[in-house]
Each structure stands twice: as C-alpha cells, then as structure tokens.
Amino acid sequence: MTPSDQYEDVWKRIKDIRYAMLTTSDEDGSLTARPMTTVQKEFSGTLWFFTSRSSPPAVSVLRHGTVGLQYTDHGDDVYVSLSGDAQLEHDRARMEALWSPMVKAWFPRGVDDPDLVMIRVDVHKAEYWDVKESKPVQLYKMAKAAITGAPPEDLGEHRTVAM
C-alpha cells in the first residue's frame, strides 16, 4: 500500500467525524483528552486544529509534542486511533484556507486574533476497527460466541497502518 493509499484508507474513515479527542500529557505525566474540531477537507499525513495559544491543549503540546487522536462513529461502528507529533503553528495563509463560520464561533476575532494558533499533528501511526456487519448480525455472532466460548469472527476490519 502506497503512502497515498494509506492516507486515503484512514481519511475515508475519519472525514465525516467532526470531532476528535486529542490526548496530551499533562505536567504531572497524566493523560488528558479534549475534543477538537477537524477542519480540513483532505488528509496527507497531517491534521490541523484551531486553538488558543493559552489553551490547555496548546500548553500541553508545547510541553510534550507526542499526542493521540481518537475518532469514533458509534452509528457506523468505526473507531480510529492516531498517534503522532504535534506542534503549534501560526500560518496565516493556512488559517485563512481552513477558516469557517464554525471556527469563527469559537474565535470571533478571526485570523487576526494574536492568541489564535493551529495545532499541527503529523500522524505516524493509525489503527482502526471498522465493523461491517449489521447490528443484528453482530448480536448473533456475539451470542454465538457467548454460547460456544469461541471469540466472534469476521465482525469487521482491524488494521494498523504505519505512516
């Protein structure tokens, strides 16, 4: 699988999931996850999020740049976990390109806000679980597994992708 295929494989699973949980390390080493809005329309290994320079996620990224991102679509049974390196960037052209009315709701001063930055996450690893079976089939396979004592089979796709 080419890198482009890998990006597409991951993107098709997360592109319609509006929010990711961004997991960072706190000062004491504990992990904290916070919701962040996905703002881009394509993926080639890097994800972007708007934030305030003084926000807890930004402070955590400055302290320790390794982060995790979790995307979940319970309705379609899609679960994606990404990990990578994060940094803060103030790229006005990128901010303007990714700006939307939804972002403005959080940052009413716009791209001229001196506290506005973007978290750039360069993804190194992705792991996903994509359940293809309908809910009744899933329930049947789970019940069968409970009765037979054998784990359920063929409930969907699980893959780890190094990027």
C-alpha positions as CSV (number, residue, x, y, z in Angstrom):
1,M,0.0,0.0,0.0
2,T,1.5,3.4,-1.0
3,P,1.5,6.3,1.4
4,S,-1.2,7.9,-0.6
5,D,-3.4,4.8,-0.3
6,Q,-2.7,4.7,3.4
7,Y,-3.8,8.3,3.9
8,E,-6.9,7.6,1.8
9,D,-7.7,4.5,3.8
10,V,-7.6,6.4,7.1
11,W,-9.3,9.6,5.7
12,K,-12.3,7.7,4.4
13,R,-12.9,6.6,8.0
14,I,-12.5,9.9,9.8
15,K,-13.5,12.6,7.2
16,D,-17.2,12.7,8.3
17,I,-16.4,12.5,12.0
18,R,-16.5,16.2,13.1
19,Y,-14.7,15.8,16.4
20,A,-11.5,14.1,17.5
21,M,-10.4,13.6,21.1
22,L,-6.9,15.0,21.3
23,T,-4.9,13.2,24.1
24,T,-1.9,15.0,25.5
25,S,0.4,14.6,28.5
26,D,-0.2,16.9,31.5
27,E,2.6,18.4,33.6
28,D,2.4,15.5,36.0
29,G,2.5,13.0,33.2
30,S,-1.2,12.1,33.3
31,L,-3.1,11.9,30.0
32,T,-6.0,14.2,29.2
33,A,-8.2,14.0,26.2
34,R,-10.1,17.0,24.9
35,P,-12.5,17.4,21.9
36,M,-11.1,19.2,18.9
37,T,-12.8,20.0,15.6
38,T,-11.4,18.6,12.4
39,V,-11.4,21.5,9.9
40,Q,-9.7,20.2,6.8
41,K,-11.2,18.6,3.7
42,E,-8.3,16.2,2.8
43,F,-5.6,14.3,4.5
44,S,-2.0,13.6,3.5
45,G,-0.5,12.7,6.9
46,T,-1.1,15.9,8.8
47,L,-4.1,17.0,10.7
48,W,-4.9,20.6,11.7
49,F,-6.9,22.1,14.6
50,F,-7.5,25.7,15.7
51,T,-6.9,26.6,19.3
52,S,-5.9,29.4,21.6
53,R,-2.2,29.8,22.3
54,S,-3.0,29.9,26.1
55,S,-5.4,26.8,26.0
56,P,-4.6,23.7,27.9
57,P,-4.1,21.6,24.7
58,A,-1.6,24.2,23.3
59,V,0.3,24.3,26.6
60,S,0.4,20.5,26.7
61,V,1.7,20.3,23.1
62,L,4.5,22.8,23.9
63,R,5.5,20.7,26.9
64,H,5.3,17.3,25.2
65,G,4.6,17.1,21.5
66,T,3.6,13.4,21.2
67,V,-0.2,13.2,21.0
68,G,-3.0,10.8,20.3
69,L,-6.2,11.4,18.4
70,Q,-9.3,9.2,18.7
71,Y,-12.2,9.4,16.2
72,T,-15.4,7.4,16.9
73,D,-18.6,6.9,14.8
74,H,-20.8,4.7,17.0
75,G,-23.6,4.6,14.4
76,D,-21.3,3.0,11.8
77,D,-19.1,1.2,14.3
78,V,-15.9,2.9,13.1
79,Y,-13.1,3.5,15.7
80,V,-9.8,5.2,14.7
81,S,-6.8,5.8,16.9
82,L,-4.0,8.0,15.6
83,S,-0.7,9.0,17.1
84,G,1.9,11.5,16.1
85,D,4.0,14.6,16.8
86,A,2.3,17.9,17.4
87,Q,3.5,21.5,17.3
88,L,1.9,24.9,17.3
89,E,2.0,27.0,14.2
90,H,0.8,30.4,13.2
91,D,0.5,30.3,9.5
92,R,-2.0,33.0,8.4
93,A,-2.4,31.5,4.9
94,R,-3.3,28.1,6.3
95,M,-5.6,29.7,8.9
96,E,-7.5,31.6,6.1
97,A,-7.7,28.4,4.0
98,L,-9.2,26.4,6.8
99,W,-11.4,29.1,8.3
100,S,-15.1,28.6,8.5
101,P,-18.2,30.0,10.3
102,M,-17.9,27.2,12.8
103,V,-14.4,28.2,13.7
104,K,-15.5,31.9,14.0
105,A,-18.0,30.8,16.6
106,W,-15.0,29.9,18.8
107,F,-12.7,32.6,17.7
108,P,-14.8,35.7,16.9
109,R,-11.7,37.9,16.4
110,G,-10.8,35.9,13.4
111,V,-7.4,35.1,12.0
112,D,-6.1,38.5,13.3
113,D,-6.5,37.2,16.9
114,P,-3.0,37.2,18.3
115,D,-3.9,34.3,20.6
116,L,-5.0,32.1,17.7
117,V,-2.7,29.2,16.6
118,M,-3.1,25.9,14.9
119,I,-2.1,22.5,16.3
120,R,-0.3,20.6,13.6
121,V,-0.3,16.8,14.1
122,D,2.0,14.8,11.9
123,V,0.5,11.3,12.1
124,H,2.9,8.4,12.3
125,K,0.6,5.6,13.2
126,A,-3.1,4.8,12.7
127,E,-5.1,1.9,14.0
128,Y,-8.7,1.3,13.2
129,W,-11.6,-1.0,13.7
130,D,-14.3,-0.8,11.1
131,V,-17.3,-3.1,11.8
132,K,-19.0,-4.0,8.5
133,E,-21.7,-6.3,9.9
134,S,-25.3,-5.1,10.6
135,K,-26.4,-4.8,14.2
136,P,-28.5,-8.0,14.1
137,V,-25.5,-10.0,12.6
138,Q,-23.2,-8.5,15.3
139,L,-25.6,-9.6,18.0
140,Y,-26.0,-13.1,16.5
141,K,-22.2,-13.5,16.3
142,M,-21.8,-12.2,19.9
143,A,-24.5,-14.5,21.2
144,K,-22.9,-17.5,19.4
145,A,-19.6,-16.6,20.8
146,A,-21.0,-16.5,24.3
147,I,-22.6,-19.9,23.9
148,T,-19.7,-21.6,22.2
149,G,-16.9,-19.9,24.2
150,A,-15.1,-19.1,20.9
151,P,-14.4,-15.4,20.1
152,P,-16.7,-13.9,17.4
153,E,-15.2,-14.0,13.9
154,D,-15.5,-11.7,10.9
155,L,-17.1,-8.7,12.7
156,G,-15.1,-6.2,10.6
157,E,-11.8,-4.9,9.6
158,H,-8.9,-4.2,12.0
159,R,-5.7,-2.7,10.7
160,T,-2.6,-0.9,11.9
161,V,-1.0,1.5,9.5
162,A,2.5,3.0,9.9
163,M,2.7,6.3,8.1
